Amino acid sequence: MSSTAYKSPDGLASILAQYIGSNYKIDREYRKFYYEFAQLKEIHLFPISTNVFRLAGGGQNFVHGGSSPQEMLVPVLDIKMERGHMDTKNAQIALVSMIQKITNKITALDFIQSEPVSDIVKAATYKIFFISEDNEKISDEASFFADSRESDTLKRIFRMKFRFKDKKYDKDKKYYLVVYDDSTGMESFRHPVIMDLTFMDDYGFGF
C-alpha cells in the first residue's frame, strides 16, 4: 500500500508522545508510527481529520474523520494467578434442639450442617460430647462427618444420641455441650445445660 504524505500539524508529535511513551517514534513530516520491539520493526500509517490514504487507481480510497491513541493502540493485560489458591472453609454444624436441661440418661439432639459442601466449603469431621465446668467428660463421644451437598436445608439436619455418666450432678455447676473440629482440634462452639439426672449405679459404660 502506498500513501500520500501530509505535513503534521504543529504539536501533533508532542501530543501523541504523551500517550504513546518511549516505544514509539513520531516523524513530524509524516503520519507514521515506527514501532520497534526486539527484532520487530514496523511502520504504521494513519490519517487524521479528513486526510486520505490513496491506493493505486482512481478516486479517493479511504477517508477518516480522525484517529486517537486509543484507536491505534491495543492494551495488554499481564495477569498472574496463584496456582491452586482459593479461599475455602470447613462446613459448619449448629445445634437445632432448644435444650436447656438434661433429664434423661440417654438424650437425642438435632443438629444441622449450616451449608452444603461445595468448591469453597470443605467436608469436615466433628467430635461432639458433654463436659463439666472442670473439663470432665460426662458423656460418650459422638462423631459426625459433615459432607452433605444437599441444597435443601431440611435434608442437612441430623440427630445424635448421647449417654451420660451415672453420677451425682450439681445443679449449681455449669455443664456444656461442646463441638470440636477433628482436623484442627479447635472448639467450634459450646452450649450450656443444666444436669438434672437422678443418680443411679454405674453401668460400666467405660467413662
Phi, psi and omega in degrees: 000135174253164180213156175272134182274139178234149176293140176281137174299152179301135177088351182299314183298319181291325179293313180295323182298329179295327181272330191269320180091190191282348181282349182243145176239132183254125174271121185291338183275335184226156176275082182226148166250123170261110183256121181237121177211119184056237180266002184268127176228122182227153175241127179241128178255139178213148179269158175231144180062228182259023178293161191236138166267128180252135173251172177299136182117176184272163175084170177272122189269331183209124178239136184230141182273002179137146179239148178232159181305322181291342174276335186265337186250143177253116180290146179237126178259129177256104186252128177243131179239143175282117184297128176077006183274127176203133178288118180234165177213160178281146173298132182261155173236156181217155179280129178264317182298131178270081184249132179242335185224137176261119182240352181239144182294329173246118185233133178255134180231146178261138177233169176222140170278117191297322182225149175288152176294138182210196179294331182250351177248116185265149175294148182213152178253137182235143173255133186231130179197178180248146178223163174270175178294344177265013180066022173279130178284124186246006178219171171286170184252126177259148179237136179226133178259107182276093183227014183290137175254010181294130176279338178285119183302319183298332181279355178256010175273137180222159183241137178234143178252143181231136174252133185259151178295137181278099182202171176279133178247141181266119182293343180271351179268162180262138177230154186220144162274127181236148179232127180241138173285119186293331183283329182253340184075008181269145177287128180273316174193166175221151182229124182285143176220163173255130179267116182231064182254142173283131183292133177226167178295152179290125180269008176074048179280358175084023179283000000 
